Amino acid sequence: MADAADFHERVVSVLSQLQPGEVVSYGEVAAEAGYPGAARAVGALLAAGGGGPDMPWWRVVTADGRLVPGHEAVHARMLRREGVAVTQGRVTGYRKRRK
């Protein structure tokens, strides 16, 4: 990635604008940050805690609504607290966000 600091800053900006109950995919975050195709880099940043302790990582899922592998219980609990339906490790009825 040409500028890791810029990527980090832009991803954090996108995530910090998410509202309770709003769910986006890693790819949507990457695209909105100006880095289309960098979904895995978004996942890596969040997995490393790059967004900081207050970053709403739980509002991000895979393109098909799947929760973070190995952390499904915590992920589901946090989403449900915000009114998001989760069934069998996926956000129920997940639809891509429209900007």
ABEGO torsion letter per residue (X at the ends): XABAAAAAAAAAAAAAABBBGBBBBAAAAAAAAGBBGAAAAAAAAAAAGAAEAABBAAABBBAAGBBBBGAAAAAAAAAAAAGBBBBGGBBBGBBBBBX
